[in-house]
């Protein structure tokens, strides 16, 4: 493999983005993209553990999580 071919393949891999079909593919790159997409999606859906609001005066105001009746 010469340098030019290697550079083209690297650019092709670096340019890949997640696609729904990555879950069904069995190559290393697709598997990694699918796993990373799932982790990011889960984190986004979960939200921040210790959420705060930035106050105008620079003080963080912690948001209290309301408990449901089942959690009480």
mmCIF file of the N, C-alpha and C atoms, coordinates in Angstrom:
data_MODEL
# 
_entry.id   MODEL 
# 
loop_
_atom_site.group_PDB 
_atom_site.id 
_atom_site.type_symbol 
_atom_site.label_atom_id 
_atom_site.label_alt_id 
_atom_site.label_comp_id 
_atom_site.label_asym_id 
_atom_site.label_entity_id 
_atom_site.label_seq_id 
_atom_site.pdbx_PDB_ins_code 
_atom_site.Cartn_x 
_atom_site.Cartn_y 
_atom_site.Cartn_z 
_atom_site.occupancy 
_atom_site.B_iso_or_equiv 
_atom_site.pdbx_formal_charge 
_atom_site.auth_seq_id 
_atom_site.auth_comp_id 
_atom_site.auth_asym_id 
_atom_site.auth_atom_id 
_atom_site.pdbx_PDB_model_num 
ATOM 1   N N  . UNK A 1 1  ? 0.861   -1.180 0.000  1.00 0.00 ? 1  UNK A N  1 
ATOM 2   C CA . UNK A 1 1  ? 0.000   0.000  0.000  1.00 0.00 ? 1  UNK A CA 1 
ATOM 3   C C  . UNK A 1 1  ? 0.899   1.232  0.000  1.00 0.00 ? 1  UNK A C  1 
ATOM 4   N N  . UNK A 1 2  ? 0.667   2.119  -0.937 1.00 0.00 ? 2  UNK A N  1 
ATOM 5   C CA . UNK A 1 2  ? 1.489   3.325  -0.979 1.00 0.00 ? 2  UNK A CA 1 
ATOM 6   C C  . UNK A 1 2  ? 0.877   4.431  -0.123 1.00 0.00 ? 2  UNK A C  1 
ATOM 7   N N  . UNK A 1 3  ? 1.623   5.501  0.059  1.00 0.00 ? 3  UNK A N  1 
ATOM 8   C CA . UNK A 1 3  ? 1.193   6.599  0.943  1.00 0.00 ? 3  UNK A CA 1 
ATOM 9   C C  . UNK A 1 3  ? -0.112  7.246  0.484  1.00 0.00 ? 3  UNK A C  1 
ATOM 10  N N  . UNK A 1 4  ? -0.252  7.418  -0.850 1.00 0.00 ? 4  UNK A N  1 
ATOM 11  C CA . UNK A 1 4  ? -1.439  8.082  -1.376 1.00 0.00 ? 4  UNK A CA 1 
ATOM 12  C C  . UNK A 1 4  ? -2.697  7.255  -1.082 1.00 0.00 ? 4  UNK A C  1 
ATOM 13  N N  . UNK A 1 5  ? -2.596  5.950  -1.286 1.00 0.00 ? 5  UNK A N  1 
ATOM 14  C CA . UNK A 1 5  ? -3.737  5.073  -1.027 1.00 0.00 ? 5  UNK A CA 1 
ATOM 15  C C  . UNK A 1 5  ? -4.067  5.077  0.469  1.00 0.00 ? 5  UNK A C  1 
ATOM 16  N N  . UNK A 1 6  ? -3.039  5.028  1.313  1.00 0.00 ? 6  UNK A N  1 
ATOM 17  C CA . UNK A 1 6  ? -3.235  5.044  2.759  1.00 0.00 ? 6  UNK A CA 1 
ATOM 18  C C  . UNK A 1 6  ? -3.907  6.338  3.208  1.00 0.00 ? 6  UNK A C  1 
ATOM 19  N N  . UNK A 1 7  ? -3.488  7.466  2.633  1.00 0.00 ? 7  UNK A N  1 
ATOM 20  C CA . UNK A 1 7  ? -4.066  8.759  2.984  1.00 0.00 ? 7  UNK A CA 1 
ATOM 21  C C  . UNK A 1 7  ? -5.532  8.821  2.569  1.00 0.00 ? 7  UNK A C  1 
ATOM 22  N N  . UNK A 1 8  ? -5.861  8.293  1.397  1.00 0.00 ? 8  UNK A N  1 
ATOM 23  C CA . UNK A 1 8  ? -7.250  8.294  0.933  1.00 0.00 ? 8  UNK A CA 1 
ATOM 24  C C  . UNK A 1 8  ? -8.130  7.444  1.838  1.00 0.00 ? 8  UNK A C  1 
ATOM 25  N N  . UNK A 1 9  ? -7.634  6.292  2.268  1.00 0.00 ? 9  UNK A N  1 
ATOM 26  C CA . UNK A 1 9  ? -8.407  5.426  3.154  1.00 0.00 ? 9  UNK A CA 1 
ATOM 27  C C  . UNK A 1 9  ? -8.612  6.083  4.513  1.00 0.00 ? 9  UNK A C  1 
ATOM 28  N N  . UNK A 1 10 ? -7.585  6.765  5.018  1.00 0.00 ? 10 UNK A N  1 
ATOM 29  C CA . UNK A 1 10 ? -7.709  7.469  6.301  1.00 0.00 ? 10 UNK A CA 1 
ATOM 30  C C  . UNK A 1 10 ? -8.747  8.572  6.211  1.00 0.00 ? 10 UNK A C  1 
ATOM 31  N N  . UNK A 1 11 ? -8.759  9.302  5.115  1.00 0.00 ? 11 UNK A N  1 
ATOM 32  C CA . UNK A 1 11 ? -9.741  10.376 4.929  1.00 0.00 ? 11 UNK A CA 1 
ATOM 33  C C  . UNK A 1 11 ? -11.149 9.813  4.836  1.00 0.00 ? 11 UNK A C  1 
ATOM 34  N N  . UNK A 1 12 ? -11.278 8.647  4.213  1.00 0.00 ? 12 UNK A N  1 
ATOM 35  C CA . UNK A 1 12 ? -12.591 8.015  4.093  1.00 0.00 ? 12 UNK A CA 1 
ATOM 36  C C  . UNK A 1 12 ? -13.115 7.604  5.468  1.00 0.00 ? 12 UNK A C  1 
ATOM 37  N N  . UNK A 1 13 ? -12.252 7.041  6.305  1.00 0.00 ? 13 UNK A N  1 
ATOM 38  C CA . UNK A 1 13 ? -12.653 6.628  7.654  1.00 0.00 ? 13 UNK A CA 1 
ATOM 39  C C  . UNK A 1 13 ? -12.968 7.859  8.503  1.00 0.00 ? 13 UNK A C  1 
ATOM 40  N N  . UNK A 1 14 ? -12.134 8.876  8.424  1.00 0.00 ? 14 UNK A N  1 
ATOM 41  C CA . UNK A 1 14 ? -12.332 10.081 9.234  1.00 0.00 ? 14 UNK A CA 1 
ATOM 42  C C  . UNK A 1 14 ? -13.609 10.809 8.841  1.00 0.00 ? 14 UNK A C  1 
ATOM 43  N N  . UNK A 1 15 ? -14.057 10.654 7.625  1.00 0.00 ? 15 UNK A N  1 
ATOM 44  C CA . UNK A 1 15 ? -15.247 11.338 7.153  1.00 0.00 ? 15 UNK A CA 1 
ATOM 45  C C  . UNK A 1 15 ? -16.540 10.592 7.438  1.00 0.00 ? 15 UNK A C  1 
ATOM 46  N N  . UNK A 1 16 ? -16.441 9.387  7.988  1.00 0.00 ? 16 UNK A N  1 
ATOM 47  C CA . UNK A 1 16 ? -17.651 8.595  8.246  1.00 0.00 ? 16 UNK A CA 1 
ATOM 48  C C  . UNK A 1 16 ? -18.444 9.188  9.393  1.00 0.00 ? 16 UNK A C  1 
ATOM 49  N N  . UNK A 1 17 ? -19.753 9.168  9.265  1.00 0.00 ? 17 UNK A N  1 
ATOM 50  C CA . UNK A 1 17 ? -20.638 9.570  10.345 1.00 0.00 ? 17 UNK A CA 1 
ATOM 51  C C  . UNK A 1 17 ? -21.610 8.435  10.611 1.00 0.00 ? 17 UNK A C  1 
ATOM 52  N N  . UNK A 1 18 ? -22.266 8.484  11.742 1.00 0.00 ? 18 UNK A N  1 
ATOM 53  C CA . UNK A 1 18 ? -23.199 7.443  12.143 1.00 0.00 ? 18 UNK A CA 1 
ATOM 54  C C  . UNK A 1 18 ? -24.343 7.320  11.144 1.00 0.00 ? 18 UNK A C  1 
ATOM 55  N N  . UNK A 1 19 ? -24.713 6.089  10.858 1.00 0.00 ? 19 UNK A N  1 
ATOM 56  C CA . UNK A 1 19 ? -25.869 5.783  10.035 1.00 0.00 ? 19 UNK A CA 1 
ATOM 57  C C  . UNK A 1 19 ? -26.636 4.652  10.725 1.00 0.00 ? 19 UNK A C  1 
ATOM 58  N N  . UNK A 1 20 ? -27.946 4.654  10.619 1.00 0.00 ? 20 UNK A N  1 
ATOM 59  C CA . UNK A 1 20 ? -28.771 3.642  11.287 1.00 0.00 ? 20 UNK A CA 1 
ATOM 60  C C  . UNK A 1 20 ? -28.328 2.225  10.916 1.00 0.00 ? 20 UNK A C  1 
ATOM 61  N N  . UNK A 1 21 ? -27.866 2.042  9.702  1.00 0.00 ? 21 UNK A N  1 
ATOM 62  C CA . UNK A 1 21 ? -27.440 0.710  9.254  1.00 0.00 ? 21 UNK A CA 1 
ATOM 63  C C  . UNK A 1 21 ? -26.175 0.219  9.967  1.00 0.00 ? 21 UNK A C  1 
ATOM 64  N N  . UNK A 1 22 ? -25.487 1.102  10.705 1.00 0.00 ? 22 UNK A N  1 
ATOM 65  C CA . UNK A 1 22 ? -24.278 0.692  11.431 1.00 0.00 ? 22 UNK A CA 1 
ATOM 66  C C  . UNK A 1 22 ? -24.587 -0.375 12.480 1.00 0.00 ? 22 UNK A C  1 
ATOM 67  N N  . UNK A 1 23 ? -25.812 -0.397 13.002 1.00 0.00 ? 23 UNK A N  1 
ATOM 68  C CA . UNK A 1 23 ? -26.183 -1.416 13.989 1.00 0.00 ? 23 UNK A CA 1 
ATOM 69  C C  . UNK A 1 23 ? -26.182 -2.818 13.389 1.00 0.00 ? 23 UNK A C  1 
ATOM 70  N N  . UNK A 1 24 ? -26.425 -2.917 12.083 1.00 0.00 ? 24 UNK A N  1 
ATOM 71  C CA . UNK A 1 24 ? -26.509 -4.226 11.431 1.00 0.00 ? 24 UNK A CA 1 
ATOM 72  C C  . UNK A 1 24 ? -25.186 -4.666 10.806 1.00 0.00 ? 24 UNK A C  1 
ATOM 73  N N  . UNK A 1 25 ? -24.267 -3.746 10.629 1.00 0.00 ? 25 UNK A N  1 
ATOM 74  C CA . UNK A 1 25 ? -22.975 -4.087 10.027 1.00 0.00 ? 25 UNK A CA 1 
ATOM 75  C C  . UNK A 1 25 ? -22.064 -4.718 11.067 1.00 0.00 ? 25 UNK A C  1 
ATOM 76  N N  . UNK A 1 26 ? -21.074 -5.459 10.588 1.00 0.00 ? 26 UNK A N  1 
ATOM 77  C CA . UNK A 1 26 ? -20.198 -6.175 11.506 1.00 0.00 ? 26 UNK A CA 1 
ATOM 78  C C  . UNK A 1 26 ? -18.757 -5.696 11.487 1.00 0.00 ? 26 UNK A C  1 
ATOM 79  N N  . UNK A 1 27 ? -18.454 -4.612 10.751 1.00 0.00 ? 27 UNK A N  1 
ATOM 80  C CA . UNK A 1 27 ? -17.073 -4.125 10.749 1.00 0.00 ? 27 UNK A CA 1 
ATOM 81  C C  . UNK A 1 27 ? -16.817 -3.286 11.995 1.00 0.00 ? 27 UNK A C  1 
ATOM 82  N N  . UNK A 1 28 ? -15.553 -3.153 12.318 1.00 0.00 ? 28 UNK A N  1 
ATOM 83  C CA . UNK A 1 28 ? -15.120 -2.464 13.544 1.00 0.00 ? 28 UNK A CA 1 
ATOM 84  C C  . UNK A 1 28 ? -15.616 -1.016 13.609 1.00 0.00 ? 28 UNK A C  1 
ATOM 85  N N  . UNK A 1 29 ? -15.487 -0.288 12.519 1.00 0.00 ? 29 UNK A N  1 
ATOM 86  C CA . UNK A 1 29 ? -15.864 1.130  12.492 1.00 0.00 ? 29 UNK A CA 1 
ATOM 87  C C  . UNK A 1 29 ? -17.365 1.301  12.715 1.00 0.00 ? 29 UNK A C  1 
ATOM 88  N N  . UNK A 1 30 ? -18.173 0.524  12.025 1.00 0.00 ? 30 UNK A N  1 
ATOM 89  C CA . UNK A 1 30 ? -19.632 0.623  12.178 1.00 0.00 ? 30 UNK A CA 1 
ATOM 90  C C  . UNK A 1 30 ? -20.058 0.275  13.591 1.00 0.00 ? 30 UNK A C  1 
ATOM 91  N N  . UNK A 1 31 ? -19.442 -0.742 14.150 1.00 0.00 ? 31 UNK A N  1 
ATOM 92  C CA . UNK A 1 31 ? -19.753 -1.151 15.522 1.00 0.00 ? 31 UNK A CA 1 
ATOM 93  C C  . UNK A 1 31 ? -19.421 -0.027 16.500 1.00 0.00 ? 31 UNK A C  1 
ATOM 94  N N  . UNK A 1 32 ? -18.271 0.609  16.313 1.00 0.00 ? 32 UNK A N  1 
ATOM 95  C CA . UNK A 1 32 ? -17.865 1.709  17.179 1.00 0.00 ? 32 UNK A CA 1 
ATOM 96  C C  . UNK A 1 32 ? -18.783 2.909  17.053 1.00 0.00 ? 32 UNK A C  1 
ATOM 97  N N  . UNK A 1 33 ? -19.178 3.233  15.825 1.00 0.00 ? 33 UNK A N  1 
ATOM 98  C CA . UNK A 1 33 ? -20.090 4.359  15.614 1.00 0.00 ? 33 UNK A CA 1 
ATOM 99  C C  . UNK A 1 33 ? -21.456 4.088  16.248 1.00 0.00 ? 33 UNK A C  1 
ATOM 100 N N  . UNK A 1 34 ? -21.956 2.867  16.108 1.00 0.00 ? 34 UNK A N  1 
ATOM 101 C CA . UNK A 1 34 ? -23.258 2.514  16.686 1.00 0.00 ? 34 UNK A CA 1 
ATOM 102 C C  . UNK A 1 34 ? -23.204 2.576  18.208 1.00 0.00 ? 34 UNK A C  1 
ATOM 103 N N  . UNK A 1 35 ? -22.127 2.064  18.799 1.00 0.00 ? 35 UNK A N  1 
ATOM 104 C CA . UNK A 1 35 ? -21.973 2.085  20.256 1.00 0.00 ? 35 UNK A CA 1 
ATOM 105 C C  . UNK A 1 35 ? -21.882 3.511  20.772 1.00 0.00 ? 35 UNK A C  1 
ATOM 106 N N  . UNK A 1 36 ? -21.063 4.327  20.122 1.00 0.00 ? 36 UNK A N  1 
ATOM 107 C CA . UNK A 1 36 ? -20.904 5.717  20.535 1.00 0.00 ? 36 UNK A CA 1 
ATOM 108 C C  . UNK A 1 36 ? -22.220 6.473  20.396 1.00 0.00 ? 36 UNK A C  1 
ATOM 109 N N  . UNK A 1 37 ? -22.941 6.238  19.317 1.00 0.00 ? 37 UNK A N  1 
ATOM 110 C CA . UNK A 1 37 ? -24.231 6.904  19.118 1.00 0.00 ? 37 UNK A CA 1 
ATOM 111 C C  . UNK A 1 37 ? -25.198 6.534  20.237 1.00 0.00 ? 37 UNK A C  1 
ATOM 112 N N  . UNK A 1 38 ? -25.222 5.266  20.617 1.00 0.00 ? 38 UNK A N  1 
ATOM 113 C CA . UNK A 1 38 ? -26.121 4.833  21.686 1.00 0.00 ? 38 UNK A CA 1 
ATOM 114 C C  . UNK A 1 38 ? -25.743 5.469  23.021 1.00 0.00 ? 38 UNK A C  1 
ATOM 115 N N  . UNK A 1 39 ? -24.442 5.544  23.314 1.00 0.00 ? 39 UNK A N  1 
ATOM 116 C CA . UNK A 1 39 ? -23.991 6.145  24.568 1.00 0.00 ? 39 UNK A CA 1 
ATOM 117 C C  . UNK A 1 39 ? -24.364 7.628  24.635 1.00 0.00 ? 39 UNK A C  1 
ATOM 118 N N  . UNK A 1 40 ? -24.144 8.345  23.549 1.00 0.00 ? 40 UNK A N  1 
ATOM 119 C CA . UNK A 1 40 ? -24.471 9.774  23.513 1.00 0.00 ? 40 UNK A CA 1 
ATOM 120 C C  . UNK A 1 40 ? -25.977 9.972  23.628 1.00 0.00 ? 40 UNK A C  1 
ATOM 121 N N  . UNK A 1 41 ? -26.729 9.146  22.924 1.00 0.00 ? 41 UNK A N  1 
ATOM 122 C CA . UNK A 1 41 ? -28.183 9.240  22.975 1.00 0.00 ? 41 UNK A CA 1 
ATOM 123 C C  . UNK A 1 41 ? -28.704 8.991  24.389 1.00 0.00 ? 41 UNK A C  1 
ATOM 124 N N  . UNK A 1 42 ? -28.166 7.973  25.059 1.00 0.00 ? 42 UNK A N  1 
ATOM 125 C CA . UNK A 1 42 ? -28.567 7.664  26.430 1.00 0.00 ? 42 UNK A CA 1 
ATOM 126 C C  . UNK A 1 42 ? -28.226 8.813  27.378 1.00 0.00 ? 42 UNK A C  1 
ATOM 127 N N  . UNK A 1 43 ? -27.031 9.368  27.228 1.00 0.00 ? 43 UNK A N  1 
ATOM 128 C CA . UNK A 1 43 ? -26.598 10.475 28.084 1.00 0.00 ? 43 UNK A CA 1 
ATOM 129 C C  . UNK A 1 43 ? -27.471 11.697 27.863 1.00 0.00 ? 43 UNK A C  1 
ATOM 130 N N  . UNK A 1 44 ? -27.788 11.978 26.619 1.00 0.00 ? 44 UNK A N  1 
ATOM 131 C CA . UNK A 1 44 ? -28.635 13.127 26.300 1.00 0.00 ? 44 UNK A CA 1 
ATOM 132 C C  . UNK A 1 44 ? -30.028 12.945 26.903 1.00 0.00 ? 44 UNK A C  1 
ATOM 133 N N  . UNK A 1 45 ? -30.583 11.740 26.787 1.00 0.00 ? 45 UNK A N  1 
ATOM 134 C CA . UNK A 1 45 ? -31.923 11.466 27.308 1.00 0.00 ? 45 UNK A CA 1 
ATOM 135 C C  . UNK A 1 45 ? -31.949 11.533 28.832 1.00 0.00 ? 45 UNK A C  1 
ATOM 136 N N  . UNK A 1 46 ? -30.862 11.096 29.464 1.00 0.00 ? 46 UNK A N  1 
ATOM 137 C CA . UNK A 1 46 ? -30.790 11.075 30.928 1.00 0.00 ? 46 UNK A CA 1 
ATOM 138 C C  . UNK A 1 46 ? -30.665 12.483 31.504 1.00 0.00 ? 46 UNK A C  1 
ATOM 139 N N  . UNK A 1 47 ? -29.895 13.306 30.848 1.00 0.00 ? 47 UNK A N  1 
ATOM 140 C CA . UNK A 1 47 ? -29.676 14.654 31.360 1.00 0.00 ? 47 UNK A CA 1 
ATOM 141 C C  . UNK A 1 47 ? -28.479 14.698 32.287 1.00 0.00 ? 47 UNK A C  1 
ATOM 142 N N  . UNK A 1 48 ? -28.223 15.847 32.834 1.00 0.00 ? 48 UNK A N  1 
ATOM 143 C CA . UNK A 1 48 ? -27.081 16.034 33.722 1.00 0.00 ? 48 UNK A CA 1 
ATOM 144 C C  . UNK A 1 48 ? -27.457 15.579 35.128 1.00 0.00 ? 48 UNK A C  1 
ATOM 145 N N  . UNK A 1 49 ? -26.524 14.928 35.791 1.00 0.00 ? 49 UNK A N  1 
ATOM 146 C CA . UNK A 1 49 ? -26.773 14.408 37.123 1.00 0.00 ? 49 UNK A CA 1 
ATOM 147 C C  . UNK A 1 49 ? -26.983 15.524 38.127 1.00 0.00 ? 49 UNK A C  1 
ATOM 148 N N  . UNK A 1 50 ? -26.115 16.514 38.095 1.00 0.00 ? 50 UNK A N  1 
ATOM 149 C CA . UNK A 1 50 ? -26.202 17.603 39.058 1.00 0.00 ? 50 UNK A CA 1 
ATOM 150 C C  . UNK A 1 50 ? -26.418 18.912 38.296 1.00 0.00 ? 50 UNK A C  1 
ATOM 151 N N  . UNK A 1 51 ? -27.638 19.116 37.837 1.00 0.00 ? 51 UNK A N  1 
ATOM 152 C CA . UNK A 1 51 ? -27.944 20.279 37.007 1.00 0.00 ? 51 UNK A CA 1 
ATOM 153 C C  . UNK A 1 51 ? -27.953 21.561 37.840 1.00 0.00 ? 51 UNK A C  1 
ATOM 154 N N  . UNK A 1 52 ? -27.391 22.613 37.276 1.00 0.00 ? 52 UNK A N  1 
ATOM 155 C CA . UNK A 1 52 ? -27.389 23.920 37.929 1.00 0.00 ? 52 UNK A CA 1 
ATOM 156 C C  . UNK A 1 52 ? -27.759 24.987 36.906 1.00 0.00 ? 52 UNK A C  1 
ATOM 157 N N  . UNK A 1 53 ? -28.259 26.098 37.420 1.00 0.00 ? 53 UNK A N  1 
ATOM 158 C CA . UNK A 1 53 ? -28.557 27.267 36.596 1.00 0.00 ? 53 UNK A CA 1 
ATOM 159 C C  . UNK A 1 53 ? -27.562 28.345 36.991 1.00 0.00 ? 53 UNK A C  1 
ATOM 160 N N  . UNK A 1 54 ? -26.944 28.976 35.998 1.00 0.00 ? 54 UNK A N  1 
ATOM 161 C CA . UNK A 1 54 ? -26.014 30.073 36.289 1.00 0.00 ? 54 UNK A CA 1 
ATOM 162 C C  . UNK A 1 54 ? -26.798 31.312 36.668 1.00 0.00 ? 54 UNK A C  1 
ATOM 163 N N  . UNK A 1 55 ? -26.551 31.802 37.850 1.00 0.00 ? 55 UNK A N  1 
ATOM 164 C CA . UNK A 1 55 ? -27.203 33.018 38.338 1.00 0.00 ? 55 UNK A CA 1 
ATOM 165 C C  . UNK A 1 55 ? -26.536 34.231 37.696 1.00 0.00 ? 55 UNK A C  1 
ATOM 166 N N  . UNK A 1 56 ? -27.242 35.325 37.626 1.00 0.00 ? 56 UNK A N  1 
ATOM 167 C CA . UNK A 1 56 ? -26.708 36.553 37.052 1.00 0.00 ? 56 UNK A CA 1 
ATOM 168 C C  . UNK A 1 56 ? -25.457 37.002 37.796 1.00 0.00 ? 56 UNK A C  1 
ATOM 169 N N  . UNK A 1 57 ? -25.419 36.770 39.091 1.00 0.00 ? 57 UNK A N  1 
ATOM 170 C CA . UNK A 1 57 ? -24.276 37.182 39.903 1.00 0.00 ? 57 UNK A CA 1 
ATOM 171 C C  . UNK A 1 57 ? -23.135 36.170 39.894 1.00 0.00 ? 57 UNK A C  1 
ATOM 172 N N  . UNK A 1 58 ? -23.235 35.141 39.059 1.00 0.00 ? 58 UNK A N  1 
ATOM 173 C CA . UNK A 1 58 ? -22.165 34.167 38.944 1.00 0.00 ? 58 UNK A CA 1 
ATOM 174 C C  . UNK A 1 58 ? -22.271 32.995 39.891 1.00 0.00 ? 58 UNK A C  1 
ATOM 175 N N  . UNK A 1 59 ? -23.317 32.952 40.683 1.00 0.00 ? 59 UNK A N  1 
ATOM 176 C CA . UNK A 1 59 ? -23.505 31.856 41.642 1.00 0.00 ? 59 UNK A CA 1 
ATOM 177 C C  . UNK A 1 59 ? -24.356 30.776 40.985 1.00 0.00 ? 59 UNK A C  1 
ATOM 178 N N  . UNK A 1 60 ? -23.967 29.514 41.149 1.00 0.00 ? 60 UNK A N  1 
ATOM 179 C CA . UNK A 1 60 ? -24.746 28.410 40.604 1.00 0.00 ? 60 UNK A CA 1 
ATOM 180 C C  . UNK A 1 60 ? -25.917 28.087 41.520 1.00 0.00 ? 60 UNK A C  1 
ATOM 181 N N  . UNK A 1 61 ? -27.086 27.908 40.937 1.00 0.00 ? 61 UNK A N  1 
ATOM 182 C CA . UNK A 1 61 ? -28.275 27.533 41.698 1.00 0.00 ? 61 UNK A CA 1 
ATOM 183 C C  . UNK A 1 61 ? -28.593 26.083 41.337 1.00 0.00 ? 61 UNK A C  1 
ATOM 184 N N  . UNK A 1 62 ? -28.483 25.205 42.319 1.00 0.00 ? 62 UNK A N  1 
ATOM 185 C CA . UNK A 1 62 ? -28.721 23.793 42.065 1.00 0.00 ? 62 UNK A CA 1 
ATOM 186 C C  . UNK A 1 62 ? -30.211 23.542 41.882 1.00 0.00 ? 62 UNK A C  1 
ATOM 187 N N  . UNK A 1 63 ? -30.537 22.726 40.873 1.00 0.00 ? 63 UNK A N  1 
ATOM 188 C CA . UNK A 1 63 ? -31.929 22.381 40.609 1.00 0.00 ? 63 UNK A CA 1 
ATOM 189 C C  . UNK A 1 63 ? -32.278 21.128 41.393 1.00 0.00 ? 63 UNK A C  1 
ATOM 190 N N  . UNK A 1 64 ? -33.315 21.209 42.181 1.00 0.00 ? 64 UNK A N  1 
ATOM 191 C CA . UNK A 1 64 ? -33.744 20.049 42.965 1.00 0.00 ? 64 UNK A CA 1 
ATOM 192 C C  . UNK A 1 64 ? -34.624 19.171 42.087 1.00 0.00 ? 64 UNK A C  1 
ATOM 193 N N  . UNK A 1 65 ? -34.352 17.890 42.115 1.00 0.00 ? 65 UNK A N  1 
ATOM 194 C CA . UNK A 1 65 ? -35.156 16.940 41.363 1.00 0.00 ? 65 UNK A CA 1 
ATOM 195 C C  . UNK A 1 65 ? -36.409 16.631 42.173 1.00 0.00 ? 65 UNK A C  1 
ATOM 196 N N  . UNK A 1 66 ? -37.551 16.784 41.526 1.00 0.00 ? 66 UNK A N  1 
ATOM 197 C CA . UNK A 1 66 ? -38.798 16.476 42.211 1.00 0.00 ? 66 UNK A CA 1 
ATOM 198 C C  . UNK A 1 66 ? -38.981 14.965 42.245 1.00 0.00 ? 66 UNK A C  1 
ATOM 199 N N  . UNK A 1 67 ? -39.337 14.451 43.389 1.00 0.00 ? 67 UNK A N  1 
ATOM 200 C CA . UNK A 1 67 ? -39.537 13.025 43.536 1.00 0.00 ? 67 UNK A CA 1 
ATOM 201 C C  . UNK A 1 67 ? -40.976 12.670 43.206 1.00 0.00 ? 67 UNK A C  1 
ATOM 202 N N  . UNK A 1 68 ? -41.138 11.555 42.536 1.00 0.00 ? 68 UNK A N  1 
ATOM 203 C CA . UNK A 1 68 ? -42.487 11.079 42.228 1.00 0.00 ? 68 UNK A CA 1 
ATOM 204 C C  . UNK A 1 68 ? -43.054 10.367 43.452 1.00 0.00 ? 68 UNK A C  1 
ATOM 205 N N  . UNK A 1 69 ? -44.329 10.094 43.451 1.00 0.00 ? 69 UNK A N  1 
ATOM 206 C CA . UNK A 1 69 ? -44.974 9.394  44.562 1.00 0.00 ? 69 UNK A CA 1 
ATOM 207 C C  . UNK A 1 69 ? -44.358 8.015  44.776 1.00 0.00 ? 69 UNK A C  1 
ATOM 208 N N  . UNK A 1 70 ? -43.943 7.360  43.672 1.00 0.00 ? 70 UNK A N  1 
ATOM 209 C CA . UNK A 1 70 ? -43.341 6.025  43.776 1.00 0.00 ? 70 UNK A CA 1 
ATOM 210 C C  . UNK A 1 70 ? -42.004 6.062  44.486 1.00 0.00 ? 70 UNK A C  1 
ATOM 211 N N  . UNK A 1 71 ? -41.242 7.151  44.330 1.00 0.00 ? 71 UNK A N  1 
ATOM 212 C CA . UNK A 1 71 ? -39.931 7.262  44.948 1.00 0.00 ? 71 UNK A CA 1 
ATOM 213 C C  . UNK A 1 71 ? -39.992 7.626  46.422 1.00 0.00 ? 71 UNK A C  1 
ATOM 214 N N  . UNK A 1 72 ? -41.125 8.158  46.885 1.00 0.00 ? 72 UNK A N  1 
ATOM 215 C CA . UNK A 1 72 ? -41.251 8.604  48.286 1.00 0.00 ? 72 UNK A CA 1 
ATOM 216 C C  . UNK A 1 72 ? -41.441 7.471  49.234 1.00 0.00 ? 72 UNK A C  1 
# 
